[in-house]
């Protein structure tokens, strides 16, 4: 798998897993960051140098850093679905189950003890 092709479809972001699947070692990733090919944006998530930042990229980075147990919620989910009022919240809102607490700068984490099938949908490749 070409990691840069994957990044094109994910707002310029590459996860550590994608890098590993592409055969990159930890040392090679450190070199990529040192020479400016990649820049770390969240835990386990880097952005390709030269990709302009966007709100959607910031949301995707949060969700990718907590892949499998986080989904956009509140204003973030409404904006992704295209139904939010014109004002975008200053924070990214995410939902997780009670077993996972999300505490990141610029992120409001919400937890629920009951997340059933149908409660979460996918939009733009994000939950």
N, C-alpha and C positions, 0 to 999 in steps of 0.2 A: 504494500500500500504506500502510495506517495503521500507523505505527511503534508506537503504544501498543497496538494490537490484537496486533501481533507479540510485543510484550513480555509480554502476558498469557499467551501460550503458552510463554514461555521464562523463567519464574521472575522476571519483572520486569526482565529484561536487554534492552538494545538495543545492537547492534553499530554501529560507524561505517558499515559498508556499508549496513545497514538505514536509518540516518539519511540517508545520501547518496541511496539509492533513493527515499526519501520526499521528496527535494528540499531537504533541510536543508543549508545552507552551513556551513563551518567557523566562521564568525562567529556564526551562529545557534546552533550547538551550544555555543560558549563562553558565549553569553547564557543558554541553557538551564541550564548548570551554575552560572553566576553567580547566577541568580535562584532556584536550588534545585529546578528541575524534574528535573534529572538529576545523578547523582554518578558520577564515574569510579571503577570498581572494578578493572579490569585494562586493559592496553594495548588500545585499540580497543573496549572494552566499558564501558557505563554502566548504572546501575540507576535505575529511575524512583523518584523521591522518595516515601517512604511505604510502599514494599514492604518487608516485614520480611525480614531476612537469614535464610538457611537454609544448611545444609550442601550441599544439592542446588544451590542458587543459586551457591555458591562453586565447586563442581565445574564447573557449566555455564560460569561466567565464564572459568575457566582454559581449558576446551576451546574456547570461542568465540574467545578471544584467540589461539589457535593452530589455528584451524579448517583442516581439510584434512590436517593431519599429526600430530594428537595424539588419543589415545583414553585413556579411563580404564583403569587397570591395578591389579593386586594388590588391596589392601583396598578401594580405591575402586570397582573393577569389581565385586568381590563384593558390596559394599553396594548398588550400583545394580541388580544382578541379584537382590537380595533373599536372598542365600545366605551373607552374612558373619555371623560371630559378633556378638553384641550390642554389642561394643565397636567404636567407630569410631576409626580411626587419627587421630592428631593432624595428619597430613599428607595432602594429595591426591596420589595416585600417578597418573602419566600415562606413556603409552608413545608413542614416536615412532620414526621410522626413524633410521639413523645420520647422515643429512644434516642433521637438525634437533636441536639441543640445547636443552632446555627448562630454564631456570634462573630460578625465581621463588620469592619468599618463601612458605613454607608448602607448597611443592610439591616432590615427589621425582620427578625425570625419569628414566625408564628408556629405553634405546635398544636397538633390535634391528636386525640386518642382514637378517633374514628375517621379513617380515610378509606372510603369504599370504592369499588370499581365504578367508574362513571363520574367520580368526583374530580378527576384530573383529566385534562385533554391536552393534546399536543398542537402547537401552533408555531410555524417557522422552525420546526425541529426542536422546540423547547416545550417542556411541560410546565 
